[in-house]
Each structure stands twice: as structure tokens, then as C-alpha cells.
Amino acid sequence: MRAPVVFGALALIATITMVSDRRSPREGGRDLPWWQGWVLEVSAPVQKLVAAPVDGVAGLWHRYVDLLGAREETERLRAQVERLEEENLQYREALVASGHLGQIAAMRDEFEIAMLPSEVVGLDASPAFRAVLVDRGRSHGVRAGNPVITAEGVVGLVTATSGHAAKTMLLLDRQSAIDGIVQRSRARGLVRGRGTAELEFEFVVRGGDVREGDVVITSGLGGVYPKGLRVGEVRRVSDPGGRLLQTAALRPAVDFGRLEQVFVMLRRGPTFDLLYGDDAPVGDSRPDTVASPTPAASKVSEEPAS
């Protein structure tokens, strides 16, 4: 009962004080009487206590609104970063592609053979063979027997085509076999695929000067590949053990695990012309002999085979 009475009295006194304060500016201002000063001293903490929750709620609301604005700004910045990263990736791909085009232009000038850029679009589903699918086919002038290379070296040989795709047997395939020579000593031998990440170079022991680190290139014999394309590098040489033939393990010049863009050489050796005539096989034919190319960096004095 006392609280309402006290509250009513304070409200009445506050009203009288506000009326007096409105007159005071017109009267030129005056000092507060003792009872108004006492009311002001008492009401100020009460007003502060009453206003505190309201101010807290208002501050919390403003912080919430600011947080929503910051979240929207964060989302906008995140989307901008993703867009810039995508553009950066596209620019890097364009630089890589332009570098490949420059390399292939230099190779065209060196070998004087038309080369068709192509993308690797699939792998052979059979685990028994090492092959890839490329996005160029008969409608682009690709035929079975066309060599497939990169700027680093030999990839393999086209074995089957459709209108807009071609199957390429990789140099790693067990049915792949090409004639190669050691660039340093000119020792000749046969490079075979093992079905693994390594190649095998088989050569005659007598006069076969082959050492670790030697580079093996295509010899041009058989007419499948031009002479001087890089095949691989000798990693180790086996002990002949009294045998006539000796073998060496080669690391391929091409990184087949990162194969993306290749170039189809629009030429076909006389061996395939004798086997197939003018028509390239459409089925999954696999020639018994496959030659491999090497990069332009392995230039030799001889002219490429036509």
C-alpha cells in the first residue's frame, strides 16, 4: 500500500517540478529550491535503473542488426572469393594451353608433320590393356596407325577410331614394341611395354653401350614414328649373365598419370598402309608392333622420316 502512495507522490512532485522548469527559462533561470534538488537527486538513479533494461534491449537489437549486416557482407565476400578463384583457375588453364600450343607449333616446324591437339576423355575399362580415349576421330582425319605424342615424348598409337573419338594404345601396354636408339652411344634396341609404369629396353650385349641416365629416342625404323622422338631414360641396366641380349629399365618420358592433352600426328607409316590399305580399322584392333615418339628437346641431326 505504501509503494503506490510513494510512487504517486514522487510523480506529483515530478510534475510540479517540470511545470516550474518550463517557466524558469522565461524568467531568466533560477536555482532549484531544496526540495526540488532533493527530488532530482532521488529520481535520477530511479530513472537510470528503469532505463537500463530498455537501453540493453535496444543495444542488443542494434548488435543483432549489425551482425546480420556482417553476415551478409561475409557471404558476399565469400562468393566474390569463389568467383575470383574460378577465374584464376581458368587463367591458369589458359596459360597451360597456350604453352602447349607454343610447344606443338615448334614441333610442327621441326618435324613438318600436321599435329592435331586432342583431350584425353577416358581410360580403357579393361585392366589387361593400357589405353586411353581421345576426343578426335575419323571426322577430324584421325586413322588407326597415327602416332600420339606430347611435348615430352611418346604416348602411344591410335588403334581404333569412330567418328569423333579414337582409342590410343599407350606405350606402357604389353603389346607395344618400338625400335629405339640410345642418343649418346647410338646403340639400338627394342623398347617394350611391361604393363607397369616402366618400360623395357632390350639390346644386344656386344657393342651395346647403355648406361644409367642415357636417353632413348625413336630410331625411325618401321616408319611409324619420326626419328628423334623421346621415349624414356635408362634407370638401371641388368647383368647380362652370359646372354646375348641384355635389358635395361626405362622411365617413360611422358608422365602417364597426369596425361590430359595430347597431339595426334596425322601421318601413318607404310606398315599400316600395307596392313589396312586406305581404310582404318574401326574395331578394337591392336597392331603387333608399336613405335613411340620423343620430344622436340631430343633433336638429332637426321631429318624425320616422311
matplotlib code that plots the C-alpha trace (Angstrom):
import matplotlib.pyplot as plt

x = [0.0, 2.9, 4.6, 1.8, 1.5, 5.2, 5.2, 2.2, 3.8, 7.0, 5.1, 3.2, 6.3, 8.0, 5.0, 5.2, 8.9, 8.6, 6.0, 8.3, 11.2, 9.2, 8.6, 12.2, 13.6, 11.1, 12.1, 15.7, 16.6, 16.8, 18.4, 16.3, 14.8, 16.0, 13.0, 13.3, 17.0, 16.2, 13.6, 16.1, 18.8, 16.3, 14.7, 17.9, 19.1, 15.5, 15.3, 18.7, 17.5, 14.3, 16.0, 18.8, 16.7, 15.3, 18.8, 20.1, 17.4, 17.9, 21.7, 21.1, 18.8, 21.3, 24.1, 21.8, 21.1, 24.8, 25.5, 23.0, 24.7, 28.2, 26.9, 25.5, 28.8, 30.7, 28.5, 29.1, 32.8, 32.9, 31.0, 33.4, 36.4, 35.0, 34.4, 37.9, 39.4, 37.4, 38.7, 42.2, 41.9, 40.6, 43.5, 46.0, 44.4, 44.6, 48.3, 48.9, 47.0, 48.9, 52.2, 51.1, 50.2, 53.6, 55.3, 53.3, 53.9, 57.7, 57.3, 55.4, 58.2, 60.7, 59.0, 57.0, 54.0, 50.5, 49.5, 46.0, 45.5, 43.3, 42.0, 42.1, 38.5, 38.5, 40.5, 40.2, 38.0, 39.9, 42.7, 44.6, 45.4, 46.8, 44.9, 43.1, 40.3, 40.8, 38.2, 39.3, 38.2, 37.7, 35.8, 39.0, 41.3, 42.5, 43.1, 44.5, 48.3, 48.6, 51.2, 50.1, 52.6, 53.1, 55.8, 57.6, 57.7, 55.8, 52.3, 51.3, 49.5, 45.9, 44.4, 40.7, 38.6, 35.0, 33.6, 34.6, 36.8, 39.9, 41.4, 45.1, 47.3, 49.8, 53.5, 53.2, 50.9, 52.4, 51.7, 53.6, 57.1, 59.2, 62.7, 64.8, 68.4, 70.5, 71.0, 74.5, 76.1, 73.6, 73.2, 70.0, 67.4, 63.7, 61.5, 58.7, 55.8, 55.5, 52.0, 53.5, 55.0, 58.3, 59.5, 62.0, 64.8, 66.3, 69.6, 72.5, 75.3, 78.1, 78.5, 75.6, 76.9, 74.0, 74.4, 72.1, 70.8, 71.0, 68.1, 66.4, 64.8, 62.9, 65.1, 62.6, 62.8, 59.4, 58.1, 55.6, 57.2, 59.6, 63.1, 64.3, 61.1, 61.9, 60.9, 62.5, 65.5, 67.6, 67.1, 69.1, 70.9, 70.6, 73.5, 73.6, 74.9, 76.4, 73.3, 73.3, 70.6, 70.6, 67.8, 67.5, 64.6, 63.4, 61.5, 59.0, 59.5, 55.7, 54.0, 51.1, 49.5, 49.0, 48.0, 45.5, 46.3, 47.9, 48.7, 47.8, 50.4, 48.4, 50.7, 50.7, 53.7, 53.9, 53.5, 49.9, 49.2, 50.2, 48.1, 45.0, 45.2, 43.4, 40.7, 41.5, 40.0, 37.0, 37.1, 39.5, 42.4, 45.7, 48.8, 51.6, 54.3, 54.0, 56.6, 57.0, 57.8, 60.2, 60.0, 61.4, 64.0, 65.7, 66.6, 69.0, 70.9, 68.8, 65.7, 62.4, 61.0, 58.3]
y = [0.0, 2.3, 1.8, 3.2, 6.2, 6.9, 6.5, 8.8, 11.4, 11.3, 11.5, 14.6, 16.3, 15.5, 17.0, 20.2, 20.3, 20.0, 22.8, 25.0, 24.2, 25.2, 28.7, 29.1, 29.8, 32.6, 34.0, 34.1, 30.9, 30.3, 27.9, 24.9, 25.0, 22.5, 20.1, 20.1, 19.4, 16.5, 15.1, 15.4, 13.5, 10.7, 10.4, 10.3, 6.8, 5.6, 6.7, 5.2, 1.9, 1.9, 2.9, 0.3, -2.7, -0.6, 0.6, -3.0, -4.3, -1.5, -2.2, -5.9, -5.2, -2.9, -5.5, -8.2, -5.9, -5.2, -9.0, -9.6, -7.0, -8.5, -12.0, -10.7, -9.0, -12.2, -14.2, -11.6, -11.6, -15.4, -15.6, -13.0, -15.0, -18.2, -16.3, -15.0, -18.4, -19.9, -17.1, -17.7, -21.4, -20.6, -18.2, -20.9, -23.4, -20.9, -20.3, -24.1, -24.5, -21.6, -23.2, -26.4, -24.6, -23.0, -26.3, -28.0, -25.2, -25.7, -29.5, -28.9, -26.8, -29.4, -32.5, -30.9, -33.1, -31.9, -32.4, -32.3, -31.2, -33.6, -34.1, -37.4, -38.1, -41.7, -44.7, -48.3, -50.2, -53.4, -53.9, -56.1, -53.2, -49.7, -47.4, -44.0, -42.4, -39.1, -36.7, -36.8, -39.4, -40.1, -36.9, -35.0, -37.0, -39.5, -43.0, -46.2, -46.1, -42.4, -41.7, -39.9, -37.7, -34.8, -32.2, -34.5, -37.6, -40.7, -41.5, -44.4, -45.2, -44.9, -48.5, -47.8, -44.8, -43.7, -40.5, -38.3, -40.4, -42.6, -45.3, -45.0, -47.9, -46.5, -47.1, -49.0, -51.7, -55.1, -55.3, -52.1, -52.6, -50.0, -49.7, -47.2, -46.0, -44.5, -40.9, -40.8, -44.1, -44.8, -48.3, -49.8, -52.0, -52.7, -50.8, -52.9, -52.1, -54.1, -53.1, -51.2, -47.7, -48.8, -49.7, -52.4, -51.7, -54.9, -54.6, -56.8, -57.1, -56.9, -53.2, -52.2, -49.2, -48.4, -46.6, -45.3, -41.9, -42.4, -41.1, -43.5, -42.0, -43.4, -44.7, -44.0, -47.7, -49.1, -45.7, -45.5, -42.6, -39.9, -40.3, -38.5, -38.6, -39.1, -42.5, -42.6, -42.5, -45.5, -46.1, -49.3, -51.9, -55.6, -58.0, -60.0, -63.1, -64.6, -64.0, -62.4, -59.9, -57.5, -55.4, -52.0, -50.5, -47.2, -44.4, -43.1, -39.5, -38.9, -38.8, -41.0, -40.4, -36.7, -37.2, -34.6, -33.1, -35.0, -34.4, -36.8, -36.8, -37.0, -39.5, -43.2, -45.4, -47.7, -50.7, -49.7, -48.9, -52.5, -54.0, -51.9, -50.1, -46.8, -47.8, -47.6, -50.4, -49.4, -52.3, -52.8, -53.9, -54.0, -54.0, -56.2, -53.5, -50.1, -47.3, -44.5, -40.8, -38.5, -34.7, -31.9, -31.4, -34.6, -33.2, -35.3, -34.5, -36.8, -35.5, -37.0, -39.9, -38.9]
z = [0.0, 0.8, -2.6, -4.7, -2.4, -2.5, -6.3, -6.7, -4.5, -6.5, -9.7, -8.4, -7.3, -10.7, -12.5, -10.4, -11.0, -14.8, -14.8, -12.8, -15.1, -18.1, -16.5, -15.4, -18.9, -19.4, -16.0, -16.9, -14.9, -11.2, -8.7, -7.7, -4.2, -1.7, -2.2, -6.0, -5.7, -3.3, -5.8, -8.7, -6.6, -5.8, -9.3, -11.3, -10.0, -10.3, -14.0, -14.7, -13.2, -15.2, -18.4, -18.1, -19.4, -22.3, -23.3, -23.0, -25.3, -27.8, -27.8, -28.2, -31.2, -32.8, -32.4, -33.9, -36.9, -37.3, -37.1, -39.9, -42.0, -41.3, -42.2, -45.5, -46.2, -45.3, -47.7, -50.4, -49.9, -49.9, -53.2, -54.6, -53.5, -55.1, -58.3, -58.3, -57.6, -60.5, -62.8, -61.6, -62.4, -65.9, -66.4, -65.3, -67.7, -70.5, -69.8, -69.8, -73.0, -74.6, -73.5, -75.1, -78.3, -78.4, -77.9, -80.6, -83.1, -82.5, -83.0, -86.2, -87.6, -86.6, -87.9, -90.7, -89.8, -89.1, -85.5, -84.1, -80.4, -78.5, -75.0, -73.1, -72.2, -70.9, -69.9, -71.2, -68.9, -69.4, -66.8, -69.3, -71.6, -71.2, -73.4, -73.4, -75.4, -77.1, -78.4, -82.1, -84.6, -88.3, -88.9, -87.8, -90.1, -87.4, -88.5, -86.9, -87.0, -86.2, -83.5, -80.4, -78.5, -76.1, -76.0, -73.5, -75.7, -76.9, -75.7, -78.0, -81.2, -82.4, -82.8, -83.4, -84.4, -84.5, -86.0, -83.1, -80.8, -81.0, -78.9, -78.2, -77.0, -74.6, -74.8, -71.5, -72.9, -73.1, -76.9, -77.5, -79.1, -80.9, -82.3, -80.3, -80.1, -77.2, -78.0, -76.6, -78.0, -80.9, -79.5, -81.0, -79.3, -78.8, -76.3, -74.9, -72.6, -69.4, -68.4, -65.5, -65.0, -66.5, -70.0, -71.0, -73.5, -75.0, -76.8, -78.0, -75.4, -77.9, -78.8, -76.6, -74.7, -72.5, -69.1, -66.4, -67.3, -71.1, -73.1, -75.6, -78.7, -81.6, -84.4, -87.2, -88.4, -89.4, -90.5, -87.7, -85.8, -86.9, -85.8, -82.7, -80.5, -76.8, -75.4, -71.9, -69.7, -68.5, -64.8, -64.4, -66.6, -65.9, -65.7, -69.0, -67.3, -70.4, -72.5, -76.0, -75.1, -72.2, -70.8, -69.2, -67.3, -68.7, -67.1, -69.7, -70.9, -70.5, -67.1, -67.9, -64.5, -65.5, -69.1, -70.2, -73.6, -76.4, -80.1, -82.8, -85.7, -88.9, -90.6, -90.9, -91.6, -94.6, -92.3, -91.6, -95.2, -96.0, -93.2, -93.7, -97.0, -97.2, -94.6, -90.9, -88.8, -86.7, -84.2, -81.3, -83.5, -81.7, -84.0, -83.0, -83.4, -82.0, -82.3, -79.8, -80.2, -78.3, -77.7, -79.7, -77.0, -78.2, -81.6, -83.7, -86.8, -89.0, -90.8, -89.7, -91.7, -94.1]

ax = plt.figure().add_subplot(projection="3d")
ax.plot(x, y, z, "-o")
ax.set_aspect("equal")
plt.show()
